[in-house]
């Protein structure tokens, strides 16, 4: 099975990525609900997204995620890219890359943050689950 998937070319990255290893909690948005997932580790972060490593089965390519970031990272991301879709101490993103991390052990998952200018208010409301 080929574990290298991508829908964007690495050479087209616009932003500098900063190494940032920290536990990450994310939830996958499915049918207007948040599924439970946790205990992932970020590898790096940029103004437009992040890369995390998981030993679990990764979310599917193009999955929509809610990612909880620590307050410091939320502030940094908001300052650099004020158009991010943020909610409840987290940011929304879409899986754009899945690759094998440590062979047979883990997966690296690339997530692009979602921006308000790329979506209508109705699309954002449809994405976010009701509280």
RALINKA-V749125 format. One record per residue. N is the residue number from 1. RES is the residue in three letters. SS is DSSP state (alpha for helix, beta for strand, coil for the rest). BURIAL is I if it has 16 or more other ideal C-beta (glycine too) atoms within 10 Angstrom, else O. Layout:
N_RES_SS_BURIAL + N_RES_SS_BURIAL
//
This chain:
1_UNK_coil_O + 2_UNK_coil_O + 3_UNK_coil_O + 4_UNK_coil_O + 5_UNK_beta_O + 6_UNK_beta_O + 7_UNK_coil_O + 8_UNK_coil_O + 9_UNK_coil_O + 10_UNK_alpha_O + 11_UNK_alpha_O + 12_UNK_alpha_O + 13_UNK_coil_O + 14_UNK_coil_O + 15_UNK_coil_O + 16_UNK_coil_O + 17_UNK_coil_O + 18_UNK_beta_O + 19_UNK_beta_O + 20_UNK_beta_I + 21_UNK_beta_O + 22_UNK_beta_O + 23_UNK_beta_O + 24_UNK_beta_I + 25_UNK_beta_O + 26_UNK_beta_I + 27_UNK_beta_I + 28_UNK_beta_I + 29_UNK_beta_I + 30_UNK_beta_O + 31_UNK_coil_O + 32_UNK_coil_O + 33_UNK_beta_O + 34_UNK_beta_I + 35_UNK_coil_O + 36_UNK_coil_O + 37_UNK_coil_I + 38_UNK_coil_O + 39_UNK_coil_O + 40_UNK_beta_I + 41_UNK_beta_O + 42_UNK_beta_I + 43_UNK_beta_I + 44_UNK_beta_I + 45_UNK_beta_I + 46_UNK_coil_I + 47_UNK_coil_I + 48_UNK_coil_I + 49_UNK_beta_I + 50_UNK_beta_I + 51_UNK_beta_I + 52_UNK_beta_I + 53_UNK_beta_I + 54_UNK_beta_I + 55_UNK_coil_O + 56_UNK_coil_O + 57_UNK_coil_O + 58_UNK_coil_I + 59_UNK_coil_I + 60_UNK_coil_O + 61_UNK_coil_O + 62_UNK_coil_O + 63_UNK_coil_I + 64_UNK_beta_I + 65_UNK_beta_I + 66_UNK_beta_I + 67_UNK_beta_I + 68_UNK_beta_I + 69_UNK_coil_I + 70_UNK_coil_O + 71_UNK_alpha_O + 72_UNK_alpha_O + 73_UNK_alpha_I + 74_UNK_alpha_I + 75_UNK_alpha_O + 76_UNK_alpha_I + 77_UNK_alpha_I + 78_UNK_alpha_O + 79_UNK_alpha_O + 80_UNK_alpha_O + 81_UNK_coil_I + 82_UNK_coil_O + 83_UNK_coil_O + 84_UNK_beta_I + 85_UNK_coil_I + 86_UNK_beta_I + 87_UNK_beta_O + 88_UNK_coil_O + 89_UNK_coil_O + 90_UNK_beta_I + 91_UNK_beta_I + 92_UNK_beta_I + 93_UNK_beta_I + 94_UNK_beta_I + 95_UNK_beta_I + 96_UNK_beta_I + 97_UNK_beta_I + 98_UNK_beta_I + 99_UNK_beta_O + 100_UNK_beta_O + 101_UNK_coil_I + 102_UNK_coil_O + 103_UNK_coil_O + 104_UNK_coil_O + 105_UNK_coil_O + 106_UNK_coil_I + 107_UNK_beta_I + 108_UNK_beta_I + 109_UNK_beta_I + 110_UNK_beta_I + 111_UNK_beta_I + 112_UNK_beta_I + 113_UNK_beta_I + 114_UNK_coil_I + 115_UNK_beta_O + 116_UNK_alpha_O + 117_UNK_alpha_O + 118_UNK_alpha_O + 119_UNK_coil_O + 120_UNK_coil_O + 121_UNK_alpha_O + 122_UNK_alpha_O + 123_UNK_alpha_O + 124_UNK_alpha_O + 125_UNK_alpha_O + 126_UNK_alpha_O + 127_UNK_alpha_I + 128_UNK_coil_I + 129_UNK_coil_O + 130_UNK_coil_O + 131_UNK_coil_O
//
